Amino acid sequence: MRSTVRQRGETAGWDVANPRRPGRVAGVRMAGFGVPGSLAEGLRIIPHPAMMVAVEFSATASVAVDGGGRRQRGSLVAGPGFGYGGAVRVWGENVECVQIRLSPVIAGAVLGMPPSELDGTMTTLANLWGAEASRIAERLSEAPTWEQRFALADALVVRRRSTAASVDPEVTWAWNRIVRSRGRVRVERLASELGWSRKRLWSRFGSQIGLTPKRAARLVRFDHAAHRLVAGHDPATVAAEVGFADQSHLHRDIVAFTAATPSAMTGEPFLTIDDKAWPVRG
């Protein structure tokens, strides 16, 4: 599927594509982006409960800048919750990339490193994969269609996934439980249902997922609330439905995650393209 999404104040729309069928590895989703012209004000990265791999194949590389002024150029890998505090922006011109979202429970197996090593920050894909990063970018640039690019990326994920181990099944269960509850399950209940101590869950989950269970639940809850707001739902209703104490609590969490008010956040391209790039299945 391919769409053109026009953002407010832009003279040209984004070319957004997604695969016609799911990939072969569960917990992996992909989308393709072509951004004509320049990201004049920088693209604010909104935290998401997945690891992000952005494989660029355009002639010019984008630059991601974090709150400390650190820069990474070109294809990136970022940990779950990347962009917390609204501190990360991406600048570039005529950007083309395949973005892969990896569930934290399979990210380590695909990338060759646990999410905890990134701790919510970013690194270049070349730092992880060496020359293979440039080879996949070159092959993507040579592919004439988005479907062929997705097929290349899927084959890469399958090959890398098949040679690495998964996280503990208990940690996978806990993560999936948090996602299914949309972040509303308590850590004590997770530990009790597993038959683990709270300390053991905290340690195993954090070392393998890259977030504490509490922070993971907060991130998942924020993500659900953010997309409800982008869809046009009333903030008071969203706060009540998603599990915030009140609308002020929702407001504080959004500011903490994005450094933007709820009304400003709903216009951010990183979120507003989601219904096209990551359509809900099922």
Beta strands, then each sheet from edge to edge (+ up, - down):
strand 1: 2-5
strand 2: 14-17
strand 3: 28-38
strand 4: 43-44
strand 5: 51-56
strand 6: 63-65
strand 7: 71-73
strand 8: 76-78
strand 9: 89-91
strand 10: 93-102
strand 11: 122-124
sheet 1: 1+ 2- 3+ 10- 5+ 8- 11+
sheet 2: 4+ 9- 6+ 7-
end
